Amino acid sequence: MGLTEDFEIAAARSKELTSRPSNDVLLQMYSLFKQGSEGDVTGSRPGMMDFKGRAKYDAWAKLKGKGQEEAKQEYIDLVNSLFEG
């Protein structure tokens, strides 16, 4: 299997977690997934009243410049670690 297939499997597995990860881990998962699948952040930063959208945007923006392949591997490793721990 290649990295893209492993990434897709990890994305599917993430929906099977029996306990909800912390908000920090969820933001990390979101940002790595977006960076791995789409690359650098796009669009405008959500307004001040959209706390959730703003946090997600900011988490993704912190990964600007990280290669998609690297982000995919980090996402796979993170999801796998959640099943191990």
Secondary structure, 3 states (H helix, E strand, C coil): CCHHHHHHHHHHHHCCCCCCCCHHHHHHHHHHHHHHHHCCCCCCCCCCCCHHHHHHHHHHHCCCCCCHHHHHHHHHHHHHHHHHC
